[in-house]
Amino acid sequence: MIRWLVVWVFVSPLTCAQELVSVEVDVGGPHADLTEADLDGDGKDDLLFLIEGTPPVLDIRYQDHDGKGFGRRAQWQVPAGTAGIMVAEVVSPGQDVLYLSASGASIVEGTSEDGEARPWIAAELLFPPGYRGLPKHWGWGRDIDGDGHDDVLLPGIDRDLIVFGGPDGKPKKTPTVLAHPRSRTTADRTQGLLRVRRGRPRTELARMAKGVLLPTWLDRSGLHVLPRQGDGFADAPINLFPLEDDAPSGLGLLRRVDVDLNDLDGDGLADLCLTRTEARVGTIPERRTDLLLFKNTGQPNPTPTQVIVLPGVLSSGPSLADVDGDGHVDLFLSVFAGDVKSEITRRLLGRVRLDYYLYLGTGDTQPFPRSPSHSLTDKVDTQTFETWGIRHRRILTDDWDGDGMLDLVQVHIDDGSCHVQVRHAVGSGPDLAFADSGASFSWKGEVIHYTTTAIQRGRPAVRLKTTTKVIYIMRP
């Protein structure tokens, strides 16, 4: 039985009366990307705007110590040939910026005034020599060896590299070359020109063993990990979650597979949540999404612990977190109908129905019930649906009032304004509900993207983006 997620509940006058406040940053023009990182080590995130130009510029806005704005500003020129940007805590007290190019990485300390980059590691990386476009945010540093200093995973020419950071801000030693995955090199001739392409699965670091971050990657045969061996990593990977490499059933038109690694049972190990969306051919073609949940036992496990068949196509999520504070991980996601009838309705009426589902964790062998515990329906116009940055108007990611439960953020855009409301969670289990009224804020202007974030510890925020501004909406 599905219960409605939003119901009428009693809310104290204090909760209803409390409004939200905003912090606004005007960049003065379009920006290609935004990264939030604590550069000066004060526990509050600063803003790194990537501005297109020749060369590109990082426009840095340092957050004030009182958390009420962003006063100090610095502008750093991105070195020529930079194809990727990483953020890592290499030199204390805060995070630093690494510029990645075909010849290695250079570094700018987070507290730098002039933004002058100095060489950090020389290595052949899988980036085009003489790259001239805008660099991409490549990733974040992680403390792999537990010494309190971030290490970085870099894409080498043929294999990935790990550079271990030392206490002096310099690499401890030469990069560790991972045995796998290896690049596959292909060549072809086009109009008399020889083109060489190198490619391999993207490697990530995940807690696949107790207290250890391991290189992890997905290919058609499964999810592979490289175990630790001495100060480095083993030569042979383990296919921890073997997957069947079968063709989509019914000669399917489309198959998309996404992977999330999260601890489903609280044992400290990352488990596998595999999302498989498939379009199937038949008299009436239909798209649907299945969730396959695999438990990490430390040994190869080809059999999912649970399979959840969603009533439609996954739109947002899956988000895995303890929503009701009972110690069990819960599952939150949204879907839209993928059948022909719904597609025709969308084109004729210009409306799309989004169903949000919450599966409360069971704490048993199968982590979630087969059917949603709670649901909520939203309808958006076609233009909103096709604009990813504003499609999902229900967000469940943060505890806004400190009671240990996640609260529902509701966003609505109309008549050139963006309205944000926080609906606090009450009750638990089957009695979980979200208040019909709560703290709110309205911002006048055209918003092109919104999401939740936290630029101060323990203080969640909704981030609104316009073409030239960023607005953070938070508790007072």
C-alpha positions as a printed Julia matrix, in Angstrom:
476×3 Matrix{Float64}:
  0.0     0.0     0.0
  1.37    3.42   -0.98
  0.85    6.34    1.38
  0.89    9.94    0.21
  4.16   11.59    1.12
  2.78   15.06    1.91
 -0.03   15.23    4.43
 -1.48   17.78    6.82
  0.4    17.74   10.12
  0.66   20.09   13.08
  3.68   22.37   12.91
  4.74   24.67   15.7
  4.32   28.43   15.14
  8.1    28.85   15.46
  8.75   26.5    12.53
  6.13   28.16   10.35
  7.31   31.67   11.1
 10.99   31.05   10.43
 11.95   32.34    7.01
 15.03   31.68    4.93
 17.77   34.16    3.98
 19.85   34.51    0.82
 23.48   35.21   -0.05
 23.96   36.51   -3.58
 27.11   36.56   -5.71
 27.18   38.53   -8.96
 29.86   37.21  -11.33
 29.26   40.06  -13.76
 28.87   37.82  -16.79
 28.43   34.22  -17.94
 30.5    31.5   -16.31
 31.2    28.05  -17.71
 31.46   26.13  -14.42
 31.34   26.54  -10.65
 33.22   24.56   -8.0
 32.75   25.0    -4.24
 35.85   24.3    -2.13
 37.38   25.5     1.13
 40.53   27.15   -0.18
 41.61   29.01    2.96
 40.79   26.24    5.47
 38.25   28.18    7.56
 35.58   25.49    7.31
 33.47   27.46    4.81
 33.4    26.81    1.08
 34.72   29.41   -1.32
 33.56   29.73   -4.92
 35.64   29.03   -8.04
 33.98   30.38  -11.19
 35.5    29.27  -14.48
 35.29   32.16  -16.94
 35.78   31.57  -20.65
 38.54   33.57  -22.29
 42.07   33.44  -23.75
 43.33   32.22  -21.38
 40.42   31.05  -19.2
 40.24   32.59  -15.72
 39.29   31.2   -12.32
 37.34   33.95  -10.55
 37.72   33.15   -6.82
 35.26   34.47   -4.23
 36.32   33.78   -0.63
 33.52   33.38    1.88
 33.53   35.87    4.75
 34.35   34.43    8.17
 30.91   35.41    9.47
 29.3    33.39    6.67
 27.16   36.3     5.48
 28.73   36.93    2.1
 31.71   36.63   -0.24
 33.96   39.67    0.02
 37.57   38.9    -0.91
 38.18   38.19   -4.57
 41.08   36.84   -6.62
 41.45   36.05  -10.32
 43.8    33.31  -11.45
 44.8    32.78  -15.07
 44.54   29.12  -16.09
 47.87   27.93  -17.58
 47.95   27.22  -21.32
 47.25   23.59  -22.22
 45.16   22.9   -19.1
 42.51   20.29  -19.92
 41.33   19.36  -16.41
 41.07   20.93  -12.96
 41.2    19.04   -9.68
 40.74   20.19   -6.09
 42.79   18.46   -3.39
 44.09   19.19    0.11
 47.77   19.02   -0.74
 49.2    21.95    1.24
 47.42   22.7     4.53
 45.3    24.32    5.82
 42.8    24.37    2.96
 42.24   22.85   -0.46
 44.39   23.61   -3.46
 43.88   23.68   -7.23
 45.66   21.26   -9.56
 45.87   22.06  -13.27
 46.1    18.92  -15.43
 47.66   18.86  -18.9
 49.25   16.36  -21.26
 52.61   16.77  -19.47
 51.47   16.45  -15.84
 50.04   18.64  -13.09
 50.84   22.04  -11.64
 49.48   23.44   -8.36
 48.18   26.69   -6.92
 47.84   26.84   -3.15
 44.36   27.8    -1.99
 45.67   30.82   -0.08
 47.66   32.17   -3.05
 47.19   35.85   -3.81
 48.52   35.88   -7.39
 47.39   32.39   -8.47
 50.81   31.56   -9.87
 51.01   27.83  -10.63
 54.17   25.85   -9.86
 55.05   22.38  -11.21
 53.82   19.51   -9.03
 54.28   16.27  -10.96
 55.64   15.51  -14.43
 53.81   12.63  -16.14
 52.29   11.78  -19.5
 48.54   12.15  -19.06
 45.69   11.18  -21.35
 44.91   14.76  -22.45
 45.42   16.35  -25.88
 48.8    18.15  -26.15
 48.35   21.9   -26.52
 44.7    21.75  -25.42
 42.97   25.1   -26.07
 39.38   24.6   -24.89
 37.8    25.13  -21.5
 39.16   22.69  -18.9
 36.75   20.25  -17.25
 36.39   19.67  -13.52
 38.21   16.33  -13.36
 37.68   15.32   -9.73
 38.75   15.61   -6.11
 41.72   14.41   -4.12
 41.24   11.61   -1.58
 43.4    10.41    1.3
 44.15    6.88    0.08
 46.99    5.94    2.45
 45.5     7.51    5.61
 48.33    9.94    6.35
 46.04   13.0     6.47
 47.11   14.35    3.07
 45.12   14.02   -0.13
 46.35   11.76   -2.9
 45.22   12.09   -6.52
 44.2     9.63   -9.21
 45.37   10.8   -12.64
 44.66    9.42  -16.14
 48.0     8.26  -17.54
 48.52    7.56  -21.22
 48.12    3.78  -21.01
 47.15    3.24  -17.38
 45.98    5.33  -14.45
 48.44    6.83  -11.97
 48.17    7.53   -8.25
 50.28   10.32   -6.81
 50.64   10.12   -3.02
 50.9    13.53   -1.37
 53.49   14.16    1.33
 53.5    16.4     4.43
 55.57   19.05    2.61
 52.95   19.44   -0.14
 55.11   17.56   -2.64
 54.59   14.05   -4.01
 56.08   11.39   -1.72
 57.57    9.46   -4.63
 57.18    8.79   -8.32
 53.59    8.04   -9.38
 52.26    4.54   -8.74
 51.18    3.02  -12.07
 48.07    0.86  -11.75
 48.17   -2.47  -13.59
 44.57   -2.1   -14.72
 42.5    -0.93  -16.49
 44.62   -0.67  -19.64
 43.99    1.58  -22.62
 42.74    0.07  -25.82
 44.41    1.76  -28.75
 42.66    1.87  -32.12
 43.75    3.46  -35.37
 41.91    4.36  -38.55
 42.6     6.32  -41.69
 40.26    9.15  -42.65
 40.97   11.07  -45.86
 44.56    9.87  -45.76
 45.11   10.93  -42.14
 45.97    8.43  -39.44
 43.87    8.87  -36.32
 44.85    7.11  -33.11
 42.42    6.81  -30.25
 43.1     5.57  -26.74
 40.26    4.72  -24.4
 39.49    2.8   -21.2
 36.89    2.81  -18.45
 37.0     5.75  -16.05
 38.45    4.74  -12.68
 37.05    6.01   -9.39
 38.11    5.53   -5.78
 35.56    3.75   -3.59
 35.52    2.14   -0.15
 35.21   -1.43   -1.41
 37.11   -2.93    1.56
 37.17   -2.1     5.28
 38.71    1.34    5.77
 40.37    1.28    2.34
 39.8     3.26   -0.85
 40.35    1.08   -3.92
 40.52    1.87   -7.65
 37.17    0.78   -9.11
 35.79    0.73  -12.65
 32.87   -0.66  -14.61
 33.04   -2.43  -17.95
 30.7    -4.75  -19.82
 31.71   -7.76  -17.7
 31.21   -6.2   -14.28
 32.54   -3.89  -11.56
 36.27   -4.42  -10.99
 38.51   -3.41   -8.09
 42.29   -3.47   -7.53
 43.09   -4.74   -4.01
 45.88   -3.22   -1.92
 49.21   -5.01   -1.91
 51.98   -3.64    0.3
 52.34    0.09   -0.34
 50.64   -0.2    -3.7
 48.01   -2.23   -5.49
 47.77   -5.76   -6.86
 48.56   -6.64  -10.47
 45.32   -8.56  -11.01
 41.85   -6.99  -10.5
 38.89   -8.73   -8.88
 35.56   -8.71  -10.7
 33.62   -8.03   -7.52
 30.21   -7.84   -9.2
 30.21   -9.93  -12.41
 27.45   -8.81  -14.77
 25.89  -10.7   -17.64
 26.85   -9.13  -20.96
 23.55   -9.99  -22.62
 21.84   -8.12  -25.45
 18.76   -6.09  -24.49
 15.78   -8.42  -24.54
 13.47   -8.22  -27.53
 16.21   -6.53  -29.61
 15.79   -3.44  -27.44
 16.28   -0.04  -28.99
 18.17    1.38  -26.03
 19.96    0.27  -22.91
 21.58    2.6   -20.43
 23.39    1.42  -17.31
 24.39    3.71  -14.43
 26.21    2.77  -11.25
 26.04    4.15   -7.72
 28.27    2.85   -4.92
 26.73    3.3    -1.47
 26.7     1.47    1.84
 23.25   -0.16    1.88
 23.55   -2.08    5.15
 25.8     0.04    7.37
 28.79   -2.33    7.37
 31.2     0.33    6.1
 31.56   -1.21    2.64
 30.28    0.3    -0.59
 27.58   -1.85   -2.19
 26.45   -1.65   -5.81
 23.22   -0.03   -6.97
 22.96   -0.62  -10.71
 20.31    1.29  -12.67
 19.32   -0.28  -15.98
 16.97    1.57  -18.32
 15.84   -0.28  -21.42
 13.55    0.47  -24.34
 11.9    -2.71  -25.54
 10.49   -3.46  -28.96
  7.0    -4.84  -29.15
  3.52   -4.07  -30.39
  3.6    -1.08  -28.04
  7.22   -0.06  -27.29
  7.82    0.73  -23.65
 10.74    2.02  -21.62
 11.32    1.0   -18.03
 14.02    1.09  -15.37
 15.16   -1.7   -13.06
 17.29   -1.25   -9.94
 19.66   -4.12   -9.18
 21.16   -4.06   -5.67
 24.3    -6.11   -4.99
 25.77   -6.61   -1.5
 29.53   -6.28   -1.11
 30.79   -9.41    0.67
 34.44   -8.96   -0.33
 34.1   -11.85   -2.77
 32.74  -11.97   -6.34
 28.96  -11.73   -6.15
 27.06  -12.08   -9.45
 23.6   -12.31   -7.85
 21.68   -9.17   -6.83
 20.32   -9.1    -3.31
 17.21   -7.36   -4.61
 15.73   -6.23   -7.91
 13.23   -3.36   -7.91
 11.17   -2.86  -11.05
 10.24    0.8   -11.27
  6.85    1.8   -12.71
  8.42    3.96  -15.4
 11.72    5.52  -16.47
 14.13    6.84  -13.84
 14.25   10.65  -13.87
 16.16   11.6   -10.71
 18.12    9.54   -8.21
 18.51    6.97   -6.93
 19.39    8.91   -3.78
 20.45    6.69   -0.87
 20.34    8.2     2.64
 18.69    7.68    6.03
 15.6     9.85    5.6
 13.68    9.08    8.82
 16.67    8.75   11.17
 16.12    5.08   12.09
 19.64    4.0    11.14
 18.63    2.29    7.89
 19.45    3.63    4.44
 16.36    4.71    2.48
 15.86    5.1    -1.27
 14.41    8.2    -2.95
 13.89    8.66   -6.7
 11.51    9.94   -9.35
 10.16    8.36  -12.54
  8.07    9.32  -15.55
  5.94    7.03  -17.69
  7.77    5.6   -20.7
  4.92    4.13  -22.71
  3.52    5.41  -26.02
  0.25    6.61  -24.47
  2.1     8.87  -22.02
  4.35   10.18  -24.79
  1.32   11.11  -26.9
 -0.32   12.8   -23.88
  2.84   14.8   -23.26
  2.95   16.06  -26.85
 -0.76   16.89  -27.02
 -1.22   18.48  -23.59
  2.3    19.75  -22.97
  2.41   18.25  -19.47
  4.53   15.52  -17.92
  3.76   13.67  -14.72
  6.67   12.96  -12.38
  6.15   10.47   -9.55
  8.52   10.66   -6.57
  8.91    7.46   -4.56
 10.43    6.84   -1.14
 11.39    3.29   -0.17
 12.11    3.07    3.57
 15.0     0.78    4.47
 14.07   -2.5     6.13
 17.36   -3.45    7.78
 16.78   -7.0     6.45
 18.48   -9.08    3.75
 16.46   -7.24    1.13
 17.21   -3.6     2.0
 13.95   -2.1     0.65
 10.29   -3.09    0.28
  9.13   -4.17   -3.18
  6.69   -1.25   -3.4
  7.26    2.39   -2.38
  6.51    3.31    1.22
  5.45    6.85    0.27
  4.82    8.72   -2.97
  4.31   12.23   -4.28
  3.13   13.38   -7.71
  4.17   16.51   -9.57
  3.23   17.77  -13.04
  5.47   20.03  -15.07
  5.11   21.58  -18.52
  7.1    20.12  -21.41
  9.63   22.97  -21.49
 10.41   22.53  -17.79
 10.67   18.76  -18.23
 13.15   19.14  -21.07
 15.32   21.59  -19.06
 17.3    19.33  -16.77
 18.4    22.05  -14.35
 14.82   22.89  -13.3
 12.95   19.61  -13.97
 12.93   18.15  -10.45
 11.01   20.34   -8.01
 11.15   17.93   -5.04
 14.53   17.41   -3.37
 15.22   15.22   -0.34
 18.9    15.43    0.61
 19.42   17.4     3.85
 18.37   17.83    7.47
 17.41   21.51    7.74
 16.31   21.63   11.39
 18.83   19.32   13.09
 16.36   16.63   14.2
 18.14   13.79   12.39
 15.58   13.48    9.59
 15.82   14.76    6.03
 13.43   17.54    5.07
 11.68   18.01    1.74
 12.71   21.02   -0.36
 10.11   22.2    -2.85
 11.04   24.59   -5.66
  8.62   26.34   -7.99
  9.33   28.8   -10.82
  6.65   31.11  -12.22
  6.29   34.67  -13.52
 10.01   35.35  -13.39
 10.37   34.31   -9.73
 11.74   31.24   -7.95
 10.01   30.08   -4.76
 11.73   27.76   -2.29
 10.0    26.06    0.63
 11.38   23.64    3.21
  8.83   21.12    4.52
 10.07   19.54    7.74
  9.83   15.79    8.32
  7.81   14.47   11.25
  7.03   10.93   12.4
  8.82    7.81   11.23
  8.2     4.62    9.3
  4.65    4.4     7.92
  3.77    7.58    9.85
  6.49    9.68    8.2
  5.09   12.91    6.75
  6.25   16.33    5.6
  4.66   19.51    6.88
  2.35   21.25    4.43
  3.87   24.62    5.4
  7.37   25.65    6.4
 10.2    28.12    5.99
 10.19   29.75    2.55
 11.95   32.28    0.33
 11.18   33.9    -3.04
 13.81   35.3    -5.38
 12.93   37.56   -8.3
 14.78   36.69  -11.49
 15.17   34.04  -14.18
 16.69   30.88  -12.68
 18.27   28.39  -15.09
 19.4    25.78  -12.58
 18.93   24.84   -8.92
 20.22   22.18   -6.58
 21.0    21.61   -2.9
 24.47   22.01   -1.45
 26.23   23.12    1.76
 28.79   25.92    1.74
 28.96   25.9     5.55
 29.21   22.81    7.71
 25.85   21.76    9.12
 24.0    24.47    7.2
 22.33   23.15    4.03
 21.45   25.51    1.22
 19.56   25.68   -2.06
 21.76   27.05   -4.83
 20.06   29.01   -7.62
 21.95   29.9   -10.79
 21.19   32.58  -13.35
 23.29   33.53  -16.35
 25.4    35.9   -14.24
 24.6    35.21  -10.57
 24.6    32.5    -7.92
 22.18   32.71   -4.99
 22.39   30.56   -1.85
 19.21   30.21    0.23
 19.79   29.05    3.81
 18.56   29.22    7.38
 19.29   32.52    9.16
